[in-house]
Amino acid sequence: MSNDQAAKIATADALTLLLHNQHAICAAIEEVTKWLAENGVGGVAANAVVAMEALDSNAQAITDAIMRLRQS
């Protein structure tokens, strides 16, 4: 295996771990958002939803980058 291929694999592996972390953070924010909404803090919950949308959008871009690395 060439050094370039090994570097691509290592990068894809690292991005995959970061993506898993991002999913976990999003799940945690979702739980907090649910609690906030149920306890009358709707404005804060709405801000948390915006943050989750950003995480989701970025997760897709990270997934696409991982797929490009793994296919090259």
PQR file with spaces between the fields and no chain letter, atoms N, CA, C, O and H, PARSE charges and radii, in Angstrom:
ATOM       1  N    MET     1       0.849   -1.166    0.000 -0.4000 1.5000
ATOM       2  CA   MET     1       0.000    0.000    0.000 -0.0000 2.0000
ATOM       3  C    MET     1       0.899    1.235    0.000  0.5500 1.7000
ATOM       4  O    MET     1       1.863    1.317    0.761 -0.5500 1.4000
ATOM       5  N    SER     2       0.566    2.194   -0.868 -0.4000 1.5000
ATOM       6  CA   SER     2       1.376    3.407   -0.944 -0.0000 2.0000
ATOM       7  C    SER     2       1.108    4.300    0.266  0.5500 1.7000
ATOM       8  O    SER     2       0.086    4.194    0.943 -0.5500 1.4000
ATOM       9  H    SER     2      -0.217    2.128   -1.486  0.4000 1.0000
ATOM      10  N    ASN     3       2.073    5.180    0.501 -0.4000 1.5000
ATOM      11  CA   ASN     3       1.912    6.132    1.612 -0.0000 2.0000
ATOM      12  C    ASN     3       0.701    7.025    1.401  0.5500 1.7000
ATOM      13  O    ASN     3       0.006    7.380    2.353 -0.5500 1.4000
ATOM      14  H    ASN     3       2.904    5.266   -0.050  0.4000 1.0000
ATOM      15  N    ASP     4       0.447    7.395    0.115 -0.4000 1.5000
ATOM      16  CA   ASP     4      -0.700    8.246   -0.194 -0.0000 2.0000
ATOM      17  C    ASP     4      -2.000    7.526    0.152  0.5500 1.7000
ATOM      18  O    ASP     4      -2.907    8.131    0.725 -0.5500 1.4000
ATOM      19  H    ASP     4       1.011    7.107   -0.658  0.4000 1.0000
ATOM      20  N    GLN     5      -2.100    6.252   -0.187 -0.4000 1.5000
ATOM      21  CA   GLN     5      -3.305    5.481    0.121 -0.0000 2.0000
ATOM      22  C    GLN     5      -3.470    5.308    1.635  0.5500 1.7000
ATOM      23  O    GLN     5      -4.579    5.405    2.160 -0.5500 1.4000
ATOM      24  H    GLN     5      -1.364    5.761   -0.652  0.4000 1.0000
ATOM      25  N    ALA     6      -2.378    5.057    2.317 -0.4000 1.5000
ATOM      26  CA   ALA     6      -2.426    4.923    3.773 -0.0000 2.0000
ATOM      27  C    ALA     6      -2.889    6.228    4.421  0.5500 1.7000
ATOM      28  O    ALA     6      -3.655    6.214    5.384 -0.5500 1.4000
ATOM      29  H    ALA     6      -1.477    4.978    1.890  0.4000 1.0000
ATOM      30  N    ALA     7      -2.422    7.344    3.889 -0.4000 1.5000
ATOM      31  CA   ALA     7      -2.836    8.644    4.418 -0.0000 2.0000
ATOM      32  C    ALA     7      -4.322    8.874    4.181  0.5500 1.7000
ATOM      33  O    ALA     7      -5.014    9.406    5.050 -0.5500 1.4000
ATOM      34  H    ALA     7      -1.799    7.356    3.106  0.4000 1.0000
ATOM      35  N    LYS     8      -4.814    8.480    3.020 -0.4000 1.5000
ATOM      36  CA   LYS     8      -6.246    8.627    2.729 -0.0000 2.0000
ATOM      37  C    LYS     8      -7.086    7.775    3.677  0.5500 1.7000
ATOM      38  O    LYS     8      -8.122    8.222    4.171 -0.5500 1.4000
ATOM      39  H    LYS     8      -4.252    8.047    2.315  0.4000 1.0000
ATOM      40  N    ILE     9      -6.642    6.568    3.924 -0.4000 1.5000
ATOM      41  CA   ILE     9      -7.364    5.678    4.836 -0.0000 2.0000
ATOM      42  C    ILE     9      -7.364    6.255    6.247  0.5500 1.7000
ATOM      43  O    ILE     9      -8.397    6.265    6.916 -0.5500 1.4000
ATOM      44  H    ILE     9      -5.801    6.205    3.523  0.4000 1.0000
ATOM      45  N    ALA    10      -6.221    6.729    6.695 -0.4000 1.5000
ATOM      46  CA   ALA    10      -6.124    7.314    8.033 -0.0000 2.0000
ATOM      47  C    ALA    10      -7.014    8.552    8.158  0.5500 1.7000
ATOM      48  O    ALA    10      -7.665    8.754    9.183 -0.5500 1.4000
ATOM      49  H    ALA    10      -5.381    6.720    6.152  0.4000 1.0000
ATOM      50  N    THR    11      -7.036    9.370    7.119 -0.4000 1.5000
ATOM      51  CA   THR    11      -7.881   10.562    7.129 -0.0000 2.0000
ATOM      52  C    THR    11      -9.351   10.182    7.162  0.5500 1.7000
ATOM      53  O    THR    11     -10.128   10.756    7.926 -0.5500 1.4000
ATOM      54  H    THR    11      -6.507    9.206    6.286  0.4000 1.0000
ATOM      55  N    ALA    12      -9.735    9.216    6.334 -0.4000 1.5000
ATOM      56  CA   ALA    12     -11.127    8.763    6.324 -0.0000 2.0000
ATOM      57  C    ALA    12     -11.517    8.170    7.669  0.5500 1.7000
ATOM      58  O    ALA    12     -12.624    8.407    8.153 -0.5500 1.4000
ATOM      59  H    ALA    12      -9.104    8.750    5.713  0.4000 1.0000
ATOM      60  N    ASP    13     -10.622    7.403    8.276 -0.4000 1.5000
ATOM      61  CA   ASP    13     -10.900    6.824    9.602 -0.0000 2.0000
ATOM      62  C    ASP    13     -11.089    7.919   10.653  0.5500 1.7000
ATOM      63  O    ASP    13     -11.997    7.841   11.481 -0.5500 1.4000
ATOM      64  H    ASP    13      -9.723    7.210    7.883  0.4000 1.0000
ATOM      65  N    ALA    14     -10.231    8.935   10.618 -0.4000 1.5000
ATOM      66  CA   ALA    14     -10.341   10.038   11.581 -0.0000 2.0000
ATOM      67  C    ALA    14     -11.642   10.809   11.367  0.5500 1.7000
ATOM      68  O    ALA    14     -12.327   11.159   12.328 -0.5500 1.4000
ATOM      69  H    ALA    14      -9.493    8.998    9.946  0.4000 1.0000
ATOM      70  N    LEU    15     -11.979   11.070   10.105 -0.4000 1.5000
ATOM      71  CA   LEU    15     -13.231   11.762    9.817 -0.0000 2.0000
ATOM      72  C    LEU    15     -14.434   10.937   10.263  0.5500 1.7000
ATOM      73  O    LEU    15     -15.432   11.491   10.723 -0.5500 1.4000
ATOM      74  H    LEU    15     -11.422   10.785    9.324  0.4000 1.0000
ATOM      75  N    THR    16     -14.345    9.635   10.132 -0.4000 1.5000
ATOM      76  CA   THR    16     -15.438    8.764   10.568 -0.0000 2.0000
ATOM      77  C    THR    16     -15.644    8.876   12.070  0.5500 1.7000
ATOM      78  O    THR    16     -16.780    8.947   12.538 -0.5500 1.4000
ATOM      79  H    THR    16     -13.534    9.184    9.758  0.4000 1.0000
ATOM      80  N    LEU    17     -14.559    8.892   12.824 -0.4000 1.5000
ATOM      81  CA   LEU    17     -14.673    9.060   14.269 -0.0000 2.0000
ATOM      82  C    LEU    17     -15.273   10.413   14.632  0.5500 1.7000
ATOM      83  O    LEU    17     -16.112   10.506   15.528 -0.5500 1.4000
ATOM      84  H    LEU    17     -13.636    8.834   12.443  0.4000 1.0000
ATOM      85  N    LEU    18     -14.845   11.451   13.941 -0.4000 1.5000
ATOM      86  CA   LEU    18     -15.410   12.778   14.186 -0.0000 2.0000
ATOM      87  C    LEU    18     -16.900   12.807   13.843  0.5500 1.7000
ATOM      88  O    LEU    18     -17.689   13.453   14.532 -0.5500 1.4000
ATOM      89  H    LEU    18     -14.164   11.375   13.214  0.4000 1.0000
ATOM      90  N    LEU    19     -17.274   12.112   12.786 -0.4000 1.5000
ATOM      91  CA   LEU    19     -18.682   12.038   12.406 -0.0000 2.0000
ATOM      92  C    LEU    19     -19.497   11.327   13.480  0.5500 1.7000
ATOM      93  O    LEU    19     -20.609   11.751   13.795 -0.5500 1.4000
ATOM      94  H    LEU    19     -16.633   11.587   12.226  0.4000 1.0000
ATOM      95  N    HIS    20     -18.956   10.252   14.044 -0.4000 1.5000
ATOM      96  CA   HIS    20     -19.640    9.558   15.139 -0.0000 2.0000
ATOM      97  C    HIS    20     -19.817   10.494   16.339  0.5500 1.7000
ATOM      98  O    HIS    20     -20.871   10.505   16.975 -0.5500 1.4000
ATOM      99  H    HIS    20     -18.053    9.908   13.788  0.4000 1.0000
ATOM     100  N    ASN    21     -18.783   11.272   16.638 -0.4000 1.5000
ATOM     101  CA   ASN    21     -18.875   12.245   17.732 -0.0000 2.0000
ATOM     102  C    ASN    21     -19.953   13.288   17.437  0.5500 1.7000
ATOM     103  O    ASN    21     -20.711   13.685   18.322 -0.5500 1.4000
ATOM     104  H    ASN    21     -17.927   11.263   16.120  0.4000 1.0000
ATOM     105  N    GLN    22     -20.006   13.719   16.192 -0.4000 1.5000
ATOM     106  CA   GLN    22     -20.986   14.720   15.803 -0.0000 2.0000
ATOM     107  C    GLN    22     -22.403   14.171   15.974  0.5500 1.7000
ATOM     108  O    GLN    22     -23.293   14.884   16.437 -0.5500 1.4000
ATOM     109  H    GLN    22     -19.390   13.396   15.473  0.4000 1.0000
ATOM     110  N    HIS    23     -22.612   12.916   15.605 -0.4000 1.5000
ATOM     111  CA   HIS    23     -23.933   12.294   15.788 -0.0000 2.0000
ATOM     112  C    HIS    23     -24.290   12.218   17.280  0.5500 1.7000
ATOM     113  O    HIS    23     -25.438   12.450   17.660 -0.5500 1.4000
ATOM     114  H    HIS    23     -21.889   12.337   15.229  0.4000 1.0000
ATOM     115  N    ALA    24     -23.319   11.898   18.105 -0.4000 1.5000
ATOM     116  CA   ALA    24     -23.566   11.815   19.550 -0.0000 2.0000
ATOM     117  C    ALA    24     -23.913   13.187   20.125  0.5500 1.7000
ATOM     118  O    ALA    24     -24.819   13.308   20.950 -0.5500 1.4000
ATOM     119  H    ALA    24     -22.387   11.709   17.797  0.4000 1.0000
ATOM     120  N    ILE    25     -23.198   14.208   19.693 -0.4000 1.5000
ATOM     121  CA   ILE    25     -23.491   15.567   20.148 -0.0000 2.0000
ATOM     122  C    ILE    25     -24.892   15.983   19.726  0.5500 1.7000
ATOM     123  O    ILE    25     -25.631   16.583   20.507 -0.5500 1.4000
ATOM     124  H    ILE    25     -22.462   14.110   19.023  0.4000 1.0000
ATOM     125  N    CYS    26     -25.250   15.665   18.500 -0.4000 1.5000
ATOM     126  CA   CYS    26     -26.582   16.001   18.010 -0.0000 2.0000
ATOM     127  C    CYS    26     -27.658   15.291   18.836  0.5500 1.7000
ATOM     128  O    CYS    26     -28.677   15.894   19.172 -0.5500 1.4000
ATOM     129  H    CYS    26     -24.650   15.178   17.866  0.4000 1.0000
ATOM     130  N    ALA    27     -27.440   14.035   19.158 -0.4000 1.5000
ATOM     131  CA   ALA    27     -28.403   13.293   19.976 -0.0000 2.0000
ATOM     132  C    ALA    27     -28.552   13.922   21.355  0.5500 1.7000
ATOM     133  O    ALA    27     -29.658   14.010   21.886 -0.5500 1.4000
ATOM     134  H    ALA    27     -26.613   13.545   18.884  0.4000 1.0000
ATOM     135  N    ALA    28     -27.447   14.354   21.925 -0.4000 1.5000
ATOM     136  CA   ALA    28     -27.498   14.999   23.239 -0.0000 2.0000
ATOM     137  C    ALA    28     -28.251   16.327   23.161  0.5500 1.7000
ATOM     138  O    ALA    28     -29.069   16.632   24.029 -0.5500 1.4000
ATOM     139  H    ALA    28     -26.548   14.283   21.493  0.4000 1.0000
ATOM     140  N    ILE    29     -27.977   17.107   22.133 -0.4000 1.5000
ATOM     141  CA   ILE    29     -28.677   18.379   21.962 -0.0000 2.0000
ATOM     142  C    ILE    29     -30.171   18.131   21.761  0.5500 1.7000
ATOM     143  O    ILE    29     -31.003   18.893   22.254 -0.5500 1.4000
ATOM     144  H    ILE    29     -27.312   16.860   21.428  0.4000 1.0000
ATOM     145  N    GLU    30     -30.505   17.077   21.043 -0.4000 1.5000
ATOM     146  CA   GLU    30     -31.910   16.749   20.823 -0.0000 2.0000
ATOM     147  C    GLU    30     -32.626   16.448   22.142  0.5500 1.7000
ATOM     148  O    GLU    30     -33.761   16.875   22.353 -0.5500 1.4000
ATOM     149  H    GLU    30     -29.829   16.458   20.643  0.4000 1.0000
ATOM     150  N    GLU    31     -31.958   15.716   23.015 -0.4000 1.5000
ATOM     151  CA   GLU    31     -32.552   15.410   24.325 -0.0000 2.0000
ATOM     152  C    GLU    31     -32.742   16.679   25.158  0.5500 1.7000
ATOM     153  O    GLU    31     -33.785   16.866   25.784 -0.5500 1.4000
ATOM     154  H    GLU    31     -31.036   15.369   22.844  0.4000 1.0000
ATOM     155  N    VAL    32     -31.743   17.535   25.162 -0.4000 1.5000
ATOM     156  CA   VAL    32     -31.840   18.788   25.908 -0.0000 2.0000
ATOM     157  C    VAL    32     -32.929   19.675   25.305  0.5500 1.7000
ATOM     158  O    VAL    32     -33.677   20.324   26.036 -0.5500 1.4000
ATOM     159  H    VAL    32     -30.895   17.383   24.653  0.4000 1.0000
ATOM     160  N    THR    33     -33.021   19.705   23.985 -0.4000 1.5000
ATOM     161  CA   THR    33     -34.041   20.494   23.302 -0.0000 2.0000
ATOM     162  C    THR    33     -35.434   20.036   23.690  0.5500 1.7000
ATOM     163  O    THR    33     -36.319   20.851   23.952 -0.5500 1.4000
ATOM     164  H    THR    33     -32.413   19.178   23.390  0.4000 1.0000
ATOM     165  N    LYS    34     -35.621   18.726   23.724 -0.4000 1.5000
ATOM     166  CA   LYS    34     -36.920   18.181   24.117 -0.0000 2.0000
ATOM     167  C    LYS    34     -37.265   18.625   25.544  0.5500 1.7000
ATOM     168  O    LYS    34     -38.392   19.040   25.812 -0.5500 1.4000
ATOM     169  H    LYS    34     -34.902   18.064   23.512  0.4000 1.0000
ATOM     170  N    TRP    35     -36.311   18.537   26.437 -0.4000 1.5000
ATOM     171  CA   TRP    35     -36.537   18.942   27.823 -0.0000 2.0000
ATOM     172  C    TRP    35     -36.859   20.434   27.907  0.5500 1.7000
ATOM     173  O    TRP    35     -37.776   20.837   28.622 -0.5500 1.4000
ATOM     174  H    TRP    35     -35.395   18.200   26.219  0.4000 1.0000
ATOM     175  N    LEU    36     -36.102   21.246   27.176 -0.4000 1.5000
ATOM     176  CA   LEU    36     -36.342   22.689   27.183 -0.0000 2.0000
ATOM     177  C    LEU    36     -37.746   23.015   26.693  0.5500 1.7000
ATOM     178  O    LEU    36     -38.448   23.824   27.300 -0.5500 1.4000
ATOM     179  H    LEU    36     -35.357   20.918   26.595  0.4000 1.0000
ATOM     180  N    ALA    37     -38.155   22.386   25.595 -0.4000 1.5000
ATOM     181  CA   ALA    37     -39.479   22.643   25.039 -0.0000 2.0000
ATOM     182  C    ALA    37     -40.577   22.235   26.015  0.5500 1.7000
ATOM     183  O    ALA    37     -41.587   22.926   26.149 -0.5500 1.4000
ATOM     184  H    ALA    37     -37.584   21.729   25.102  0.4000 1.0000
ATOM     185  N    GLU    38     -40.374   21.118   26.689 -0.4000 1.5000
ATOM     186  CA   GLU    38     -41.376   20.623   27.646 -0.0000 2.0000
ATOM     187  C    GLU    38     -41.436   21.462   28.919  0.5500 1.7000
ATOM     188  O    GLU    38     -42.419   21.406   29.658 -0.5500 1.4000
ATOM     189  H    GLU    38     -39.553   20.557   26.580  0.4000 1.0000
ATOM     190  N    ASN    39     -40.392   22.234   29.170 -0.4000 1.5000
ATOM     191  CA   ASN    39     -40.327   23.026   30.402 -0.0000 2.0000
ATOM     192  C    ASN    39     -40.434   24.529   30.144  0.5500 1.7000
ATOM     193  O    ASN    39     -39.947   25.343   30.929 -0.5500 1.4000
ATOM     194  H    ASN    39     -39.594   22.280   28.569  0.4000 1.0000
ATOM     195  N    GLY    40     -41.072   24.877   29.044 -0.4000 1.5000
ATOM     196  CA   GLY    40     -41.411   26.267   28.786 -0.0000 2.0000
ATOM     197  C    GLY    40     -40.293   27.173   28.346  0.5500 1.7000
ATOM     198  O    GLY    40     -40.396   28.390   28.496 -0.5500 1.4000
ATOM     199  H    GLY    40     -41.468   24.216   28.406  0.4000 1.0000
ATOM     200  N    VAL    41     -39.240   26.625   27.813 -0.4000 1.5000
ATOM     201  CA   VAL    41     -38.125   27.452   27.339 -0.0000 2.0000
ATOM     202  C    VAL    41     -38.030   27.278   25.817  0.5500 1.7000
ATOM     203  O    VAL    41     -37.003   26.871   25.275 -0.5500 1.4000
ATOM     204  H    VAL    41     -39.157   25.636   27.690  0.4000 1.0000
ATOM     205  N    GLY    42     -39.140   27.604   25.159 -0.4000 1.5000
ATOM     206  CA   GLY    42     -39.248   27.382   23.719 -0.0000 2.0000
ATOM     207  C    GLY    42     -38.244   28.144   22.886  0.5500 1.7000
ATOM     208  O    GLY    42     -37.764   27.633   21.874 -0.5500 1.4000
ATOM     209  H    GLY    42     -39.975   27.935   25.599  0.4000 1.0000
ATOM     210  N    GLY    43     -37.914   29.370   23.297 -0.4000 1.5000
ATOM     211  CA   GLY    43     -36.946   30.162   22.527 -0.0000 2.0000
ATOM     212  C    GLY    43     -35.576   29.511   22.496  0.5500 1.7000
ATOM     213  O    GLY    43     -34.915   29.473   21.458 -0.5500 1.4000
ATOM     214  H    GLY    43     -38.303   29.785   24.119  0.4000 1.0000
ATOM     215  N    VAL    44     -35.163   29.007   23.630 -0.4000 1.5000
ATOM     216  CA   VAL    44     -33.864   28.324   23.705 -0.0000 2.0000
ATOM     217  C    VAL    44     -33.926   27.017   22.916  0.5500 1.7000
ATOM     218  O    VAL    44     -32.970   26.650   22.234 -0.5500 1.4000
ATOM     219  H    VAL    44     -35.700   29.038   24.473  0.4000 1.0000
ATOM     220  N    ALA    45     -35.048   26.328   23.015 -0.4000 1.5000
ATOM     221  CA   ALA    45     -35.218   25.077   22.264 -0.0000 2.0000
ATOM     222  C    ALA    45     -35.131   25.341   20.767  0.5500 1.7000
ATOM     223  O    ALA    45     -34.539   24.554   20.028 -0.5500 1.4000
ATOM     224  H    ALA    45     -35.824   26.626   23.569  0.4000 1.0000
ATOM     225  N    ALA    46     -35.715   26.441   20.322 -0.4000 1.5000
ATOM     226  CA   ALA    46     -35.664   26.785   18.895 -0.0000 2.0000
ATOM     227  C    ALA    46     -34.222   27.027   18.448  0.5500 1.7000
ATOM     228  O    ALA    46     -33.838   26.623   17.350 -0.5500 1.4000
ATOM     229  H    ALA    46     -36.196   27.080   20.922  0.4000 1.0000
ATOM     230  N    ASN    47     -33.430   27.680   19.285 -0.4000 1.5000
ATOM     231  CA   ASN    47     -32.016   27.898   18.960 -0.0000 2.0000
ATOM     232  C    ASN    47     -31.271   26.567   18.875  0.5500 1.7000
ATOM     233  O    ASN    47     -30.401   26.388   18.023 -0.5500 1.4000
ATOM     234  H    ASN    47     -33.743   28.009   20.176  0.4000 1.0000
ATOM     235  N    ALA    48     -31.613   25.650   19.753 -0.4000 1.5000
ATOM     236  CA   ALA    48     -30.973   24.333   19.737 -0.0000 2.0000
ATOM     237  C    ALA    48     -31.327   23.581   18.462  0.5500 1.7000
ATOM     238  O    ALA    48     -30.491   22.862   17.915 -0.5500 1.4000
ATOM     239  H    ALA    48     -32.320   25.795   20.446  0.4000 1.0000
ATOM     240  N    VAL    49     -32.551   23.739   17.986 -0.4000 1.5000
ATOM     241  CA   VAL    49     -32.960   23.092   16.733 -0.0000 2.0000
ATOM     242  C    VAL    49     -32.118   23.622   15.575  0.5500 1.7000
ATOM     243  O    VAL    49     -31.710   22.854   14.703 -0.5500 1.4000
ATOM     244  H    VAL    49     -33.230   24.323   18.431  0.4000 1.0000
ATOM     245  N    VAL    50     -31.857   24.911   15.562 -0.4000 1.5000
ATOM     246  CA   VAL    50     -31.009   25.496   14.519 -0.0000 2.0000
ATOM     247  C    VAL    50     -29.605   24.889   14.578  0.5500 1.7000
ATOM     248  O    VAL    50     -29.006   24.601   13.541 -0.5500 1.4000
ATOM     249  H    VAL    50     -32.188   25.535   16.270  0.4000 1.0000
ATOM     250  N    ALA    51     -29.088   24.699   15.781 -0.4000 1.5000
ATOM     251  CA   ALA    51     -27.766   24.082   15.941 -0.0000 2.0000
ATOM     252  C    ALA    51     -27.777   22.649   15.415  0.5500 1.7000
ATOM     253  O    ALA    51     -26.824   22.217   14.765 -0.5500 1.4000
ATOM     254  H    ALA    51     -29.574   24.934   16.623  0.4000 1.0000
ATOM     255  N    MET    52     -28.851   21.912   15.694 -0.4000 1.5000
ATOM     256  CA   MET    52     -28.937   20.532   15.201 -0.0000 2.0000
ATOM     257  C    MET    52     -29.010   20.490   13.681  0.5500 1.7000
ATOM     258  O    MET    52     -28.446   19.594   13.054 -0.5500 1.4000
ATOM     259  H    MET    52     -29.624   22.262   16.221  0.4000 1.0000
ATOM     260  N    GLU    53     -29.705   21.456   13.089 -0.4000 1.5000
ATOM     261  CA   GLU    53     -29.773   21.516   11.631 -0.0000 2.0000
ATOM     262  C    GLU    53     -28.390   21.734   11.026  0.5500 1.7000
ATOM     263  O    GLU    53     -28.053   21.141   10.001 -0.5500 1.4000
ATOM     264  H    GLU    53     -30.164   22.184   13.598  0.4000 1.0000
ATOM     265  N    ALA    54     -27.595   22.583   11.662 -0.4000 1.5000
ATOM     266  CA   ALA    54     -26.223   22.810   11.190 -0.0000 2.0000
ATOM     267  C    ALA    54     -25.395   21.538   11.315  0.5500 1.7000
ATOM     268  O    ALA    54     -24.633   21.201   10.409 -0.5500 1.4000
ATOM     269  H    ALA    54     -27.868   23.065   12.494  0.4000 1.0000
ATOM     270  N    LEU    55     -25.541   20.829   12.436 -0.4000 1.5000
ATOM     271  CA   LEU    55     -24.820   19.561   12.610 -0.0000 2.0000
ATOM     272  C    LEU    55     -25.221   18.559   11.535  0.5500 1.7000
ATOM     273  O    LEU    55     -24.366   17.873   10.974 -0.5500 1.4000
ATOM     274  H    LEU    55     -26.160   21.103   13.172  0.4000 1.0000
ATOM     275  N    ASP    56     -26.521   18.471   11.245 -0.4000 1.5000
ATOM     276  CA   ASP    56     -26.986   17.548   10.212 -0.0000 2.0000
ATOM     277  C    ASP    56     -26.422   17.900    8.841  0.5500 1.7000
ATOM     278  O    ASP    56     -25.976   17.026    8.097 -0.5500 1.4000
ATOM     279  H    ASP    56     -27.215   19.028   11.700  0.4000 1.0000
ATOM     280  N    SER    57     -26.445   19.179    8.520 -0.4000 1.5000
ATOM     281  CA   SER    57     -25.919   19.630    7.230 -0.0000 2.0000
ATOM     282  C    SER    57     -24.425   19.321    7.115  0.5500 1.7000
ATOM     283  O    SER    57     -23.964   18.823    6.088 -0.5500 1.4000
ATOM     284  H    SER    57     -26.807   19.889    9.124  0.4000 1.0000
ATOM     285  N    ASN    58     -23.689   19.616    8.161 -0.4000 1.5000
ATOM     286  CA   ASN    58     -22.246   19.342    8.146 -0.0000 2.0000
ATOM     287  C    ASN    58     -21.956   17.847    8.148  0.5500 1.7000
ATOM     288  O    ASN    58     -20.969   17.407    7.559 -0.5500 1.4000
ATOM     289  H    ASN    58     -24.064   20.020    8.996  0.4000 1.0000
ATOM     290  N    ALA    59     -22.800   17.069    8.799 -0.4000 1.5000
ATOM     291  CA   ALA    59     -22.603   15.615    8.808 -0.0000 2.0000
ATOM     292  C    ALA    59     -22.683   15.054    7.397  0.5500 1.7000
ATOM     293  O    ALA    59     -21.925   14.153    7.038 -0.5500 1.4000
ATOM     294  H    ALA    59     -23.602   17.426    9.278  0.4000 1.0000
ATOM     295  N    GLN    60     -23.587   15.577    6.609 -0.4000 1.5000
ATOM     296  CA   GLN    60     -23.689   15.099    5.228 -0.0000 2.0000
ATOM     297  C    GLN    60     -22.429   15.433    4.435  0.5500 1.7000
ATOM     298  O    GLN    60     -21.939   14.607    3.665 -0.5500 1.4000
ATOM     299  H    GLN    60     -24.203   16.309    6.901  0.4000 1.0000
ATOM     300  N    ALA    61     -21.910   16.636    4.622 -0.4000 1.5000
ATOM     301  CA   ALA    61     -20.680   17.023    3.918 -0.0000 2.0000
ATOM     302  C    ALA    61     -19.505   16.158    4.356  0.5500 1.7000
ATOM     303  O    ALA    61     -18.676   15.775    3.530 -0.5500 1.4000
ATOM     304  H    ALA    61     -22.309   17.307    5.247  0.4000 1.0000
ATOM     305  N    ILE    62     -19.426   15.847    5.647 -0.4000 1.5000
ATOM     306  CA   ILE    62     -18.355   14.982    6.142 -0.0000 2.0000
ATOM     307  C    ILE    62     -18.502   13.577    5.563  0.5500 1.7000
ATOM     308  O    ILE    62     -17.517   12.963    5.154 -0.5500 1.4000
ATOM     309  H    ILE    62     -20.099   16.158    6.318  0.4000 1.0000
ATOM     310  N    THR    63     -19.727   13.075    5.530 -0.4000 1.5000
ATOM     311  CA   THR    63     -19.979   11.751    4.957 -0.0000 2.0000
ATOM     312  C    THR    63     -19.543   11.705    3.492  0.5500 1.7000
ATOM     313  O    THR    63     -18.913   10.743    3.054 -0.5500 1.4000
ATOM     314  H    THR    63     -20.527   13.573    5.862  0.4000 1.0000
ATOM     315  N    ASP    64     -19.879   12.735    2.752 -0.4000 1.5000
ATOM     316  CA   ASP    64     -19.474   12.799    1.334 -0.0000 2.0000
ATOM     317  C    ASP    64     -17.951   12.796    1.191  0.5500 1.7000
ATOM     318  O    ASP    64     -17.407   12.124    0.314 -0.5500 1.4000
ATOM     319  H    ASP    64     -20.392   13.517    3.107  0.4000 1.0000
ATOM     320  N    ALA    65     -17.271   13.543    2.050 -0.4000 1.5000
ATOM     321  CA   ALA    65     -15.807   13.594    2.003 -0.0000 2.0000
ATOM     322  C    ALA    65     -15.208   12.233    2.335  0.5500 1.7000
ATOM     323  O    ALA    65     -14.242   11.806    1.703 -0.5500 1.4000
ATOM     324  H    ALA    65     -17.712   14.089    2.763  0.4000 1.0000
ATOM     325  N    ILE    66     -15.775   11.554    3.321 -0.4000 1.5000
ATOM     326  CA   ILE    66     -15.294   10.212    3.685 -0.0000 2.0000
ATOM     327  C    ILE    66     -15.454    9.261    2.503  0.5500 1.7000
ATOM     328  O    ILE    66     -14.549    8.485    2.196 -0.5500 1.4000
ATOM     329  H    ILE    66     -16.559   11.900    3.835  0.4000 1.0000
ATOM     330  N    MET    67     -16.598    9.324    1.849 -0.4000 1.5000
ATOM     331  CA   MET    67     -16.848    8.437    0.710 -0.0000 2.0000
ATOM     332  C    MET    67     -15.862    8.723   -0.431  0.5500 1.7000
ATOM     333  O    MET    67     -15.364    7.792   -1.063 -0.5500 1.4000
ATOM     334  H    MET    67     -17.333    9.954    2.099  0.4000 1.0000
ATOM     335  N    ARG    68     -15.578   10.006   -0.698 -0.4000 1.5000
ATOM     336  CA   ARG    68     -14.613   10.346   -1.752 -0.0000 2.0000
ATOM     337  C    ARG    68     -13.225    9.803   -1.413  0.5500 1.7000
ATOM     338  O    ARG    68     -12.531    9.267   -2.277 -0.5500 1.4000
ATOM     339  H    ARG    68     -15.983   10.763   -0.184  0.4000 1.0000
ATOM     340  N    LEU    69     -12.832    9.947   -0.152 -0.4000 1.5000
ATOM     341  CA   LEU    69     -11.516    9.438    0.257 -0.0000 2.0000
ATOM     342  C    LEU    69     -11.445    7.923    0.118  0.5500 1.7000
ATOM     343  O    LEU    69     -10.456    7.386   -0.382 -0.5500 1.4000
ATOM     344  H    LEU    69     -13.396   10.382    0.550  0.4000 1.0000
ATOM     345  N    ARG    70     -12.486    7.240    0.558 -0.4000 1.5000
ATOM     346  CA   ARG    70     -12.471    5.780    0.514 -0.0000 2.0000
ATOM     347  C    ARG    70     -12.541    5.230   -0.900  0.5500 1.7000
ATOM     348  O    ARG    70     -12.074    4.121   -1.157 -0.5500 1.4000
ATOM     349  H    ARG    70     -13.289    7.676    0.964  0.4000 1.0000
ATOM     350  N    GLN    71     -13.119    5.991   -1.819 -0.4000 1.5000
ATOM     351  CA   GLN    71     -13.232    5.529   -3.202 -0.0000 2.0000
ATOM     352  C    GLN    71     -12.030    5.884   -4.051  0.5500 1.7000
ATOM     353  O    GLN    71     -11.869    5.362   -5.154 -0.5500 1.4000
ATOM     354  H    GLN    71     -13.499    6.892   -1.611  0.4000 1.0000
ATOM     355  N    SER    72     -11.182    6.771   -3.545 -0.4000 1.5000
ATOM     356  CA   SER    72     -10.030    7.189   -4.367 -0.0000 2.0000
ATOM     357  C    SER    72      -8.821    6.290   -4.132  0.5500 1.7000
ATOM     358  O    SER    72      -7.770    6.497   -4.739 -0.5500 1.4000
ATOM     359  H    SER    72     -11.313    7.195   -2.650  0.4000 1.0000
